[in-house]
Amino acid sequence: MRRYRFGWIAAPIAVAFGGAAVVAGVFALVTGDAAVLRALVVHGWDTDMVPYTWWVEVILAGGGILTGWALWQILRGRRAGEAPVLARPVRLLRAALYVSLACALAYEAPIPYQWWLELPGTLTQFAIVWLFFVVLAGSVPRWLRIVALVAGLADTAVDLVAIVAYGLGQYWDLPRLGNVLHLLWVVPVLIGQARDGRWSRDTVRAGMVAAVLASLSSRSFMIVGFGGIADHGTVILMVRTILSVFELIWMARTAHELAGPPPEPSTRRGERAAVRPWPLAAVAVVLPSVPAAVNLAQGMPFWIGPRGAVDMFFREYSSYPAGLAWVAVDVLVGVGAPAVLVLVAVIRRSRRLLTGTILFLLLAAAAGVVTALTARPEEDWQVVPEMAEERLAVYPDGQFGGGLDGQLVFGLSPLWYSAALAVSALVLFLLYAAPPAARRGRRVFAMALATAVALIFVPAADRSLGTVTTAADCSPPDRRQTGVEPAPLTGERAFICEVRTGQVLDIPATMPDQALLAYGRSLCGVYTRDDPRELARVESVEGLRVRDLYWAIDDICPAAAAKVKTEREADDQEFAAFQGEERAKCAATPRHRPLIEPVKAVRLDDPVWPETGLEMRDTASTGDSGGGRHDDLVESGPGHLTVSVDSEYHLCVTLETYSRRPPVETKGWDHVTEAGYTSTDGELVFHDVLAGIVLPDLSPGGRRGRYRIRVHHAWFPWKGEERGTQRLLIMAYPGKDDKLVTYRKPAGGR
């Protein structure tokens, strides 16, 4: 077993990280909460940017395992043993690689982004480019090293200018061939590493993966998502972020192996497979050309063309050179070039070439299946003439035209190509696969580990997304039955019930709560970012004015909650000022001076604001409420008495109870009316059920019997307004008369 200098540190860290990613993935699938998994694997790609979706979380859990393996590759150091004596350029290259690696890892730390944090790593890259030029002398021709040196320095200079320009508030538009410079540097370096005995094939392979990913990167993109659904484009960008660890792995292994013993020579280099009967091998050669021949007979030299998710990826989420390379592959597969590749592999019978051919055939078959599943009769870009013109510019004029209603016309379905390529790969594998004894043990272990991880996720991924809360579930239990005041809803439950009962969002009633929460959080992200273009897109696509939905998402959205809190505080302040002014009005009204001594008198400090007037009803009475006597102020009948007031204004109320009939007072009052009332329950209480108003009891000590109720009403002017507020004086005294008497009434009143 190989031992490494810091393996005892790297192994626990790598295992702990990978295990934590698996646990966080299972937790996310079971609970629907992916916050821990996102923070662990791809911090910055929270559920606002990519909403929770089970298959996305499975991918992220796999990405966590990959990151754990990357930590092992990075932290383990060189092979254990005595370190060789290194030349000065080699020592400097190792140091520069470690510095660049440290800068890259520090950049991933959860600290606020500052543009100048990228400067140390970028400046170190200048040294790395030059030192590779020196160290690879003898492994790469001088002219190729010069090409790599010039391209590497130019590529690093472009990055440096872009970083500084961004820091100065200027936005640098990278040239469309910007990635070509990087490839012109890294490819000669990888060639040199492959020829140099100091680096292993695995290191070169890691560099090749990093180079491929770099060639696909567009270096600039914009993320837009709608509707609480994981957009495939943003998921692709997120996965590409995870796979960027291969560049760190390549840098780390390059530095480690410079100071370690030379790698073990491969025992399989140049190994050739056994000769197989030609009729069987011919099947693998001919199959890829069959669908190509049919397509060419119809005048269609393209395999896929401008359709489906694979083409969209290379056109919208990759670099311009990668898009052109994809068109070239499209043509080559379309005209049957894989048949030539299979023929060369069968003739040479090189294990490496056969493996690469099988892998290419399987990848092409998978691309065809994905295209067939994601292609639509009319792609989104077709509805925009400018986009359609740009998309079709790389194809011959009229190549896909002639369809009904302007639809594009293609040849055979990509599934036919996929079937032919997959069967060809299977035949090659059955004919030329290495015997089981020759297969490397770690590959078997990797396959077993991948299978085990997949099986771990099967039970959790098969679970339901969760319950569906209905509007009935949100109704609180009746307090009269439980005897307990129901607690107010908060957080996620409050948001779910707000949507279910208020129908503030146009969603299916069967949408699971977890999906609804993910949708709400995506709206929260749109609201928080407050990007006018994004808001306009959401409104045009979903018909939602997100800025107006803050009151619906505030329970799960801090930004919306802050706005709701601000508005509530402003409303509270405004209402407090309003109430203060109403109290000031009542305080300014003249106090009533009784002409005789009352049994009790109450002047309310705070005004009341009835909704429907004030009513006094005898709870023990069985009399009919109708058929009574009334004027515009008072209505009386058996068991009830009602005072009518203007519900748009507050009331300043004074209550007085007498033991005998007080003198009639009309001066200073607009309306004075007196009526009879019989209390069998010993209460004289005016109330307004809708407004929640209950006035103090007028009865003297709970006395039952017959009373006369005299009501005085007047308007009180305030700040130039004749009707500033209402004054109300109610007197009660014992009396047997039931008739209604109006002592004073406004002009035109009854």
N, C-alpha and C positions, 0 to 999 in steps of 0.2 A: 504494500500500500504506500502510495506517495505521501510524504510528509512535507508540510510547508512551515515556514518560519513563524507565521502568526495564525496557523490553522486552529490552534486551541482557542483563539479569540473569535476568529471569523465563523467557525462552525456553529457555536451557540447562537450568535447574532443572526446568522442566515436561517437557521432552523426556527428560531423564535419568530422572526419576521414572517416567514412562510406560513408557520402554524397560526400566527395571529391573523393573517390574511384569510386563511381557510375558515377560522372561527368567525371572523367578521362577515365573511361571505354567507355562511350558513345563517348567522343572525339576521343579516339583511333579507335573505329569502324568506325566513320564517316570520319576521316582524314587519317587514316593509320599510325599516329604517336603515338606510344605507350611509348614514353620516360617518360612522366609524370606518367603514370600508373605504369610502371616498377619501377621508382624511389620511388614511394609512397608505393607500396606493397612489392616488392621484389628487393630492391636495390642490385646491383651486377649481377642480371640476365637481362642484357640489350639485345637489339635486335641482338647484335653480337653473343651471346650465344644461345638465342632462338629467331629466326626470327619472325617478326610480322605475326601472324595468327589470324583470327577473333575469333576462338573458344578458343584460348589460352588467348586472352584478356578478353573474357567473364568469363573464370575461374578466372583470376586475379582480375576482378572486384568483383566476389563473395568472393575471398580471402580477398579483402579489407574490405568488410562488416564483414567477420569473424574477421579480425584484430580489427575493431572498437568495436565489441562486446567483444573481449578479453581485450581491453583497459578499457572498463567499468568494467569487472570482476576484473581487476588488480588494478585500481585506486580508486575504490569506498570505499575501507576500510571495517572495520567491521560494523556490524549493529549498528544503532544509539541507544543511551541509555547509562546508566551507565556501565562502564567497570567493570567486575568482578575482584576479587583479584586472581591473578594467582600464581601458584607455580613457584619457580625459574627455573626449567627445562623447563616449558612451556614458560616462558618469553624469555629464551635463544633460544628456538626453533623458536619462532616467529621472533626474531631478526635475527637469522641465515637465515631463509627463506627469509626475506626481503632483507638481504644483497646479498644473492644468486640471488634473483630476480633483484635487481638493477644491479648486474654485468652482468646478461644476457641481460637486456635492454641496458646497456652501450655498450655491445659487438655489438649490432645492429646499433649503431650510425655510421653515415657516416664519419668515421675517418680511417686513414691508419692502416692496420692490424699489430699488434705487438704480437708476441707469448706470451709474458709475461702478456698481458692483461687477459689471461685466468687463470692465477694463483690464483687471489683472489677468484674467484668463485669455483675453484676446491678445494682449501684449506678449504673454508667454507663448502664444501660438507662433509668433514670428521666430522665436528661438527654436521651437520644435521643427518648423519647416527647414531652417538652416541646418540643424543638427542631423536630421534625417538625410539631408543631402551629403553630409560628411560621412555619417556612419555607414550608409549603404554603398559607399564606393567599393567597387569590385563585384557587387551583386547586381547592379543595374548599369547599363551603358551610360556613358557620360552625357550624351545628348538627351536621354530620357530623364536623367536626374536634373538636368538644367530645365527641361520643360516642367518637371514637378516643382522645382524651386521657384520659377517665375509664377506659375499658376498658384502655388500655395501662398506666396507673398502677396500676390494680387488679391486673392480671395480673402485673406486676413485683413488687408488694407480696406477692402470694401466693407467688411464687417465693422471695422473700427470707425470708418467714416459714418456708417449708418447709426452706430451707437452714439457717437458724439452729436450727430445731427439730431437724433431723438432727444438727447439731453438738453439741447439748445432750443427745443420746440419746433424743429424742422423735421419733416417726414421725408425720408429717403426712399424713392421708388427703386427697388432693386431691378436690375436688368433681367429680361426674360431668360437669358442664358447664364444667370448668376451661378446656378448649381454646377455648370460645366467646369468652372474654375476649380471648384472643390474636387470634382472627380478627376480632373487632370493632375491634381496633386496626390490624391489618396490612391488611385489605381497604380501608378508607378511604385509608390511605397509598398503596397500589398504585393506587387510583383517581386520587389526586392526582398521582402520578408519571406515569400515562398521559396526563393532561391537561396536565401541565407540560412545557414544551419542553426542559428541561434533561436529561431522562433518555430513553434510547433504549427501543425496544420490547423489545429483548433483556433489558435490565435488569428491566423489568416482568415479562417472562416468567419470568425466574429467581426473582423474588419470588413469582409465582403458584405455581411448583412448590414452593417452600419453604412457602408457605401451605397447599397441599394436603397436603404431608407432615406439617405440624404438625397439621392437622385430623384426620389418620389416627392420630397418635401417641396412645397411651394413657397416656404419661408414667410408667407403672409396669408391670412385668411380672416374671415369674419364669421362669427357664430350667431345664428338666429334660430330659435326654436319656438314652437307654438304648441298650445293645446295639451300640455302635460304629457306629451309623447316623445320618446327618445328619437331624435332625428338621426338617421343613419350617417349623415355627413359628419355631425358632431361626434358621434361614436367613433368614426374612423379617425378623426383627429385625436381623440382621447387615446385610442389604442396606439396610434403612432407615437404619442407622448410616452406611453409605457415602453414601447420597443426601443426608444432612444437609449435605453440602458446598454444596448449592444456597443455603442460608441465608447461608453465608459469601460465596458468589459475589455474591448480591444486595447484601449489606452493602458489599462491596468496590467493586462497580460503582457503587452509589449514591454512595459517597464520591468515587470517581474522576471521575465525570461532573459532579459539582457544580463542579469546578474546570477542566473541559475545555470545548472549544468545543461549541456545541449540536449534537446529532446531526443527521445528514443527513435531511431530510424523506423520508418513504416515497413512492415513485412509484406504489405500488400501493394506497394508502389509498383506499377507496371503489370500487376496481375491481370491475366486474361481469362475470360470464361471459356468453358468447353464448347467445342463446335457442336451445333445442333442441326438436325435435318432441315434443308432449305424450304421444303413445302410449309413447315410450321412457321419458320421465321418470315416467310413471304406473306403470311396472313397479317403479321404485325406491320409489315411494310406497306401493304396495299390498303389496309383499312382507313388510315387518315386521308387517303386520296379519293375515296369514294364520294363522300359528301362534297368535297371540293370540285370533283368533276361535274356533279349535278349542278352546283351553283354556277360554275363557269359556263356550262351549256346554256344557262339562262342569262348570261351576261353579268353575273354578280361575282366580282373577285374578292369581296369582303366576307369575313367570317361573322362578325357581329354588327359592325357599323355603329351609327350614333343612337344607341338605345341601351337601356338597362343601367343597373347600378355600377357595374364594373367600368363601363365607359364614362359614367358620370364621375367616378372617383378619379380617373386619370385626367379628365378635363377640368374638374372644378376643385379638386383637393390635392393635385400634384403639380409639379413644376411643368413649365412649357416643354422642355426637352423630353420629359417623361411622357407627356401627352403625344408628342410626335413619335416617340418610340412605340407607344401603344398602337398608333395607327399602322406603323410598320409591321408589328406583330399581327395585327388584324388582317393585313393583306397577305402575309406569309402563311398564316394558318388557312386563310380563305382559299389560297391557290394550291394547298396541299404540301407546303414545305415540311411539315412534321414527318411526312413519309420519307423525305430525303434524310432527315435527322435519324430516323429509325434505321434506315438502310446503312448509314455510316456506322451507327452503333453496332449493328449486327455484323458488319464486315470486320470492324476493329476488335470487337468483343472486349473492350477495356471495361473493367469493373466501374471505374469512375464515370466513364462516358455512359455506360448502361444505366447507372443509378441516376445520373443527371437527366437522361432522356426520359426515364420512367417518371421522375418527379415533374418534368416539364409537361408531359402528357396529362398527368393527373391534375396539375394546376390549371391547364387549359380546359380540361373537362369540367372542373369545378366552376371556372369562369363562365362557361357556357350555360351551366345549370342556373347559376345566379342570375345571369342575363335573362334567361327564359322566364324566371320567376318574377323578375322585377321590371321587365319591359312593359310599357303601356302603349296603346294605339296612338296616343298623342302625348308626347312628352311635354313637360312644363315649358321648356325653352322654346318650343315651337310657336307659342302664342305671342312671343315677342320677336318681331321681325329682325331687330338688330342682333339678338342672341342667335336666332336661327341662321342668319347669314354668317356669323362668326363660327358657329358650330360646324356648318357644312363647308366652310372655306377650304378645308384640307382634303376634301373629296372632289372627284371630277364633277363638273357641272351636270346636273340632271341624273346623277347616279342612283338616287333613291326616290326620284319623282315619279309621277304618273298614277298615284293612288287616288281613290275617291275622296272628295272634299279636302284635297291637299294633303292627305296622309302620306307618310313615307312608305315606300315599298321595299321589302327586303327579300332575300333569298330563302334558303332552307332555315328552319328553326335551329338555333344553336344546340338544341338537344340532340340533333342528329350528329353533329360534330362531337358532342360530349360522349355519346355512346361509342362512336368509332374510336376516339382517342383513348377512352377508358379501357375498351377491350384490347386495343393495341398494347397499352401499358400492362394489362394483365397477362397477355401472351408473353411479352418480354420478361416479366417477372417469373412466370412459370418456367420459361426456357432457360434463363440465364441467372436466376437468383443464386446467391452464394449459399452453400449448404449451411445448416444450422450451426455446425461446429465452427464455421468461419465467421459467424456474426459476433460482433463485439459485445461483451457482456454488459457494458454500460448502456448500450442502445436498448438491450432487452430490459434492463432496469428502468430506463427512462420511459419505455412504453408501458411497463407495469405500473410505474408511478402515475403516469398520466391517466391510465385506466382506473386506478384506485381513486384518484382525485375526482374523476368524472362520476364514479359510483357514489362517492360521498355526497355529491350534489343532487343525485337523482331523487332521493326521498324528499329533500327540501324543495327542489324545483317543481315537484309534482303536487305540492300543496296548493290549496286554493289561495287566491290573493286576499282573502279575508271576507268578513261579513259585509252586508249591505244594510246600513241603517236606514230605516224608513221614517217618514214624517211622524207616524204614530209612536215610534220608539223615542222620539225627541220630546213627546208630551210629558211634562212632569206628573208624578202621581198626585192624586187629589189630597190636599192637606187635611180635608175633613175625614178622610179614611185612614190616613197614616198618622195624623196628629203631629207631623213633623214638617217644618217649612223646607221645601226642596232647595238644595244648594244651587246657586247659579252655575250655568255651564261655562267652562273656560277652555282655552287651548284648542286642541284638535277637535274635541267633541263639540265645542261651540261652533267652530267653522262648519263642520259636517251638518249640524242641525240647522244652521243658518241657511245653508244651500238647500237642504232637503225640504225645509218648511217654507222658506221664502222664495224658492225657485229663482234665485238671483243669477244662476248660471244655466245655460242651455245644455244640460247633460242628460244622458239616459238615466232613468230611475234605477236601473240595474247596475250602474257603475259601482264597483267595489269601493269601500271607504279608502283603502290604500291608494287606489288610482285617483280618487277624488282629491286626496291630500297631495299627491304628487302634482296634480293639475293646479291646485291652489298654490303650491309652492313655486311652480313655474310662473304663474301670474305674479306672485310676490317678487320673483326675480325681475320680471319685466317692469313692475312698478318701481322697484328699488333702483334699477339702472336708469330709468326715466330717459331712455334714448328716444328722441322724437321719431326716428326712422323705424325703430322696432315697434313703438306704440302704434304708428300708422299701419305697419304690416299686420299686427295683431287685429286691429280694427277692421282692416280690409278683408282678412282671411276669416276671422271668427266673429266679426261684428261686435267686439267687446271694446268699450272705452275703459281701459284698465285704470286710468287715472281716477275714474269715478267709482271704482270698485273697492276703494280702500276700506270702506266701512264693512264690506263683506269678508275681506281677507285679513282684517286686523288681528284676529285671534291667532294666526299662524305666521304673520308677517310683521317683523319689528318696525320696518319703515312705515307701513300702513298704520300700525298701532300708535306710532309716534304722532302721526297726523291726526288720528282720531283723538288722542289725548290732548293735543294742542287745541283742536276744535272744541272739545268738551270743556277744557279750561276756559276758553274764550266765551263759550256759551254760559258757563257757570258765572263768569265774571259779569257778563251782560245781564244775566238773570238776577244776580245779586244786586247789581246797580238798579235794575228795574224794581226789585222788591224793596230796596232801600228807599227809592223814591215814593213807592206806594205807602210805605210806613210813614214817610215824612208828610204825605198828604193827610193821612189819618191823624197824625200828631197835630197838624195845623187846624183841623176842624174844631169848631167850638164845643167845649164840654157842656153836656146838658146839666142844668141846675134844677133838680126836682122842686116842685112847689110844695109837696108834702114829703115827709120822711119815708123812704122806701124800706121794705123789709131787707132787700138786698139789691145791689146794683153792680153791674160788671161792664167795664169798658175794655173791649179787646185791644191789646197792644198791636197785634198784627191784623192786617186786613184779610178778608176772605174773598174767594173768587168762585161763586157758584156757577155750575153748568146749566142747571134747569130751574133755579130758584131755591127757596128754602121751604121745607115741608115739615109739618108736625103731625104725626100719626099715632093714634092710640092703639097700642098693640093688642089690648084686650077687647077692643070694640069689634063687633061683627056687622056694623052698619055699612050701608052702601056708600062708597066714596062719591058717587055722582049725585046730581039733583040738588046741589047746595046753592048758596048765595055767593055772588062775587062782584067785584069791580076790577079795574085795571091793576090794583095793588094786591088785594086779598081775595082769596076764594076759601069758603068754609062750607063744611057739611058734616054729617054724622061721622065722628071719629077722625076727622082730618082738618087741617088748616094749612093753606099754602100762601106764601108771599112771593109775588112775581117781581123780579128785578132784571136789570139789563145785564146779560151774561158777558158783555164785552168789557165791563168795568168792574173794579174791585168794590168791596163793601166795607165801610167803617161802621162797626156794629157796637151798639150799647144796649144792654139788657137791664130792665128794672122790674122788680116785683113789689107789689103793694098789698097791704092788708085790707085796704078799702079803695073805693074808686078815686083816682087822682083827677085833678082838674084837666079839662081838655086844653091842649096847647096846639095852636096852628101857626103861630108866628115863627118864621124861619124854615117852615116845612112846605114842600110842594104838594104832598099827598098825605092825608091822615085818614085812616080807616080803622074801624073797630068791629070785631066779630066775636061770636060766642064759640066756646070749645069745651067739651066734656072730657075729662081725664079719668079713666077708670083704673089706670095703672100707676097713678101718682107721679107721672112725668110730664113735663112741658119742655120738650127738647126739639129744637129745629135742626134739620140736617139736610145734606145734599149727598145722596149715595154716590153719584157719579164723580163728584169733586172730592169726596172723602171729608166733607165738612160736618162736624158735630158741634153745635153751640152748647154753652153751659145750660144746665137745667134751670128753668124759670120757676118751678114749683117751690112753694115755701115748705121745706122739710118733707117733701114727698106727699103732700096733701092731695087726696082724691076729691073729685067733685067738678063743679061747673065753674068756668072762668070766662072773663072777658079779656080778649087780646087786642091791644091797640097798637097799630103799626104806623110809624112816621117815616117818611122817605123824602130825601131832598138831594139835589145835585150840589156838589161843592166845586167851585171854579179853581183852576190851578194854572199858573203861568200863562194867563191870557185865554185859556180855554174854559168855556162855560161849564162843560162837563168834564171836570178833572177826575172826580171820583164820586161815589155814592155814599150818602149817610143814611144809616138805618137805626131807628130807636124803637125798640119793642117793649111795651109795658104789659104786665099781666096782673090781674087782680080778681078776687072772687066776684062772680056775678051770674045770675040765673038767666039773663036774657040771651037768646040765640040769634037775634036779628043782626044784620050787617048794617052798620051806619058809617057813612062817608062824611067826615067833618070838613075835609078840604080836598080838592082834586085839581090837577092841572087843567089849563084851558083845553077844551076838546076831549077831555077824558071822560070815562064813564063813572 
